[in-house]
Amino acid sequence: MKQHVEWLIPKIQGWKNYCSTPYSSQKMEKLDWYISQRLCKWYAKKRQRKR
Protein backbone atom coordinates (compact mmCIF):
# COMPACT_ATOMS: atom_id res chain seq x y z
CA MET A 1 0.00 0.00 0.00
CA LYS A 2 2.82 2.39 0.88
CA GLN A 3 4.31 2.01 -2.60
CA HIS A 4 0.96 2.83 -4.22
CA VAL A 5 0.48 5.92 -2.07
CA GLU A 6 4.06 7.10 -2.69
CA TRP A 7 3.49 6.68 -6.43
CA LEU A 8 0.16 8.58 -6.32
CA ILE A 9 1.15 11.53 -4.13
CA PRO A 10 3.40 13.38 -6.64
CA LYS A 11 0.88 12.87 -9.44
CA ILE A 12 -2.01 14.22 -7.36
CA GLN A 13 0.06 17.17 -6.10
CA GLY A 14 1.13 18.02 -9.64
CA TRP A 15 -2.46 17.90 -10.78
CA LYS A 16 -3.50 20.14 -7.90
CA ASN A 17 -0.79 22.69 -8.71
CA TYR A 18 -1.72 22.69 -12.40
CA CYS A 19 -5.44 23.21 -11.75
CA SER A 20 -5.25 25.55 -8.76
CA THR A 21 -7.95 28.23 -8.71
CA PRO A 22 -10.34 29.22 -5.91
CA TYR A 23 -13.15 27.27 -7.60
CA SER A 24 -11.03 24.21 -8.24
CA SER A 25 -9.92 23.99 -4.60
CA GLN A 26 -13.43 22.82 -3.69
CA LYS A 27 -13.29 20.20 -6.42
CA MET A 28 -9.84 19.10 -5.29
CA GLU A 29 -11.09 18.63 -1.73
CA LYS A 30 -13.80 16.34 -3.08
CA LEU A 31 -11.22 14.52 -5.19
CA ASP A 32 -8.98 14.06 -2.12
CA TRP A 33 -11.90 12.62 -0.22
CA TYR A 34 -12.83 10.30 -3.09
CA ILE A 35 -9.26 9.04 -3.50
CA SER A 36 -8.86 8.36 0.21
CA GLN A 37 -12.18 6.49 0.28
CA ARG A 38 -11.22 4.37 -2.72
CA LEU A 39 -7.81 3.56 -1.24
CA CYS A 40 -9.42 2.50 2.05
CA LYS A 41 -11.92 0.28 0.24
CA TRP A 42 -9.18 -1.21 -1.95
CA TYR A 43 -6.98 -1.92 1.06
CA ALA A 44 -9.87 -3.50 2.98
CA LYS A 45 -10.64 -5.80 0.04
CA LYS A 46 -6.99 -6.72 -0.35
CA ARG A 47 -6.73 -7.48 3.36
CA GLN A 48 -9.78 -9.76 3.26
CA ARG A 49 -8.33 -11.76 0.35
CA LYS A 50 -5.27 -12.68 2.41
CA ARG A 51 -7.35 -14.26 5.18
N, C-alpha and C positions, 0 to 999 in steps of 0.2 A: 504494500500500500504506500509506503514511504516513497518508493521510486516513482510511482504514478503521480503522487502529489508534487514531488520535486520536479517532475517533467511538466506538469500542468501550470505550476505557479508562474514561471517566466512568460508563458504564452498568454495567460489571463492578464497579467500585469501589463504586458505590451499592448494587448487589446484595449485595456482600460485607458492607458496613456494615449493611444491613438484616437479613441472616441470620447475624450473627456470634454464634456460641456455640462452646464448646470442641469439640463434636462436629462442627459444621458447618465448622470450619476444615480438617479432614481432607478433607471433601467439596470445599471450595473449592480446595484444593491440587490435587485430581484435575481439577477443572474448569479451573483455570489450565493444567495440563498439556495437557488435551484441546484447549483453545482455541489454545494455541501450536502444537500439532501440526497442527490443521486449517488455521491460517493459513499454516504452512510448506508444507503440501501444496497449498493454493490458490495460493500465490505461485509454487511450482514449476510447476504446470500453466499458470498465466498466462504465465510466462516461456517455456515451451516453445512456446506458441501463437504468440508473436512471431517465432520463428525460422523 
